């Protein structure tokens, strides 16, 4: 599909599935190289948006690891609220462990900063950030983004786990708001 409608907005194709998978493979190659010697790192997938990215990434990881999930929320419609709420907390100990935060998209950095602080408070030895999409022009935090599959402008996107008011996550391609809303 080259165009979809979600709620009151039209979106046009931004990144086809093939390009997404190529970018995920590049990130997995870096992780395989950098973390191969670490004793069972934890991949912490941030729900709901990162579920498709996490699934794709895990199929490409070549070392032993744990996968756990956390659910945070900070968006309403197409805008960040600036307030990060923990909906489902950590379900495993991170004390003394290397943790890789797996996020669908990093823009303002509020979620990453909040999660980084939680993990450090819980005793994580090292925290890395891995994201499918990174908006460098929007990012204003000091937590480094260690693994970014794609850098994009400050556009609102959906698909491959990303949503607009809970719709659009199921699409295998990524779409951007279409300037032509007719």
N, C-alpha and C positions, 0 to 999 in steps of 0.2 A: 504494500500500500504506500502511496506517496503522500496521502493526506488523510487525517483522521479528525473526528470531532469528539471532544470530551466536554461534558456539561455545555457551557455557553461559548467555548473557544475551539477554533480550528488550529491544527498543528500540521506542519509539513515535515517530510523526511529530512533528517539532519545527518544521521550516521547509520548506515546499513549494518546488519548483523555481522557480516564478514569482517568489516573494519573494527567492530567492537571486539570480536574474538581475537583478531590480530593484536590489538592493544592489550588485551588480557594476557595473551601469551608472552608479550614483551615484559610485562610486570612479573609474571610467574617466573620467567627466566632469571630476572634480577633477584627475586626472592629465593629461588633455588640456589643461586650463587652465594648470596649474602647470608642466608640462615641455615645452610646445610649442616654446619657444625654445632648448631644450638640444640641443646637437649629439649626436645618436644615443645616448641613454641606454641602459644595459644593464638589462634585466629579468632578475634572477637568481632562477629558480624553484627552490624547495627541494623536492626529491623525497623520498618518493613523494607525499605528501599534497596538494601544491599543483597537481598536474598538471591537474585539472579547472578549478580557479579560474584558473590561468594561461591555459588555452585559451580560456575564456570572456572573460577580461579582454583578451587580445590581440586578439580579434575586435572590440573596442570602442575600441582605441587608434588615434588618428588622425594620429600623427606617426611618423617613421622611428625605429626602435629595434632593438637586438640582443636576442636571447633566448638565455640560456645556463642550464644546469642544474647543480645541486650536490646531493649526497645526504648528509644528516646524519641521525643517529638518536639519540633520547634517551628513547624510551618503551618500557616493557615492560608489556603488558596495558593496564590503564587508568591507570597511574601513570607519571609522569616519573621517570627514574632519577637525574636531576640531573647526569648525565654525558653530554656531547654528543660523539659520535664522527663523524668525517668518513669517509664510506664512498666517496664519489666527489668529488674536489676540483674546484677551478676549472679550467676548460678554455680560458679566454681571459684576456688581460691586462685589468685594471681600472684601470691606472695613468692618473691624470688624468681619469677618466671619472665620470659620475654613474651610480650603481648603485641600482636599486630592488629590494630584497629582496621576493620574492613568496612569502608563506607561507600555508598553509591555516589555521593557528590559532596564536595567541600566548597562552600562559598564563603560565608561570613566567618566561619571557623568557630562559632559559638558551641556547636555540638562537640567538635573535636577538643576544644579547650576544656569543656566540662568533663568529658570522658577521660581525657588525659589526667586531669586532677583526681578523678575518682580512682583510676588505676594506680596512680602514684601513692595515694592515701592508703590503698589496699595492699601496698608493698610490691608492686611490679618492679622487677629489676631493670627492665628496659621496655619502652613503649615506642612502637613504630606506627606510622600512619600510611595506609594503602587505600587509594580511592580510584574509582573508575573515572570520574570526572572531577576536574579541579578548575576553579575560577580564580586565577591568580589576581585579577583586578579587584575582586571583592574581598579577598582574604586579608584580614588585618590582625592576625594573632601571631604569637611567637613560637607556637608548637610547629616543628618542621613537618612538611609533607614529604615523607620519605619515598613513596612510590605512587606516582600519578600516571594512570594509563593514558589519560587525555587531558590537555589544557584547553579550555574553551572560554569564549567571551561570557559576559554576564547575561546570558540568555536563559529563559525558562524552558526546560526540556522535560520530556516524559518518555516512558518506554524503558524496557530492560530493567524493570524494578522501580523506576522513577514514576511519580504520579502527579496528577492534578486533582486535588480533593478526592483521593483514593481511587481514581480511575486512571487507566492507561499502563499500569505496571506490567501487564501480561504481554505487551508487544515485544517482539525480539529485536526490532529496530528502535532507534532513538529519534524522537521528533522534537521540533522547536515550534514555538508559537508562530503562526503564519501572520504576516503583516496584513494580508488580505483576509479579513474576517467574513467575507461573503461566500 
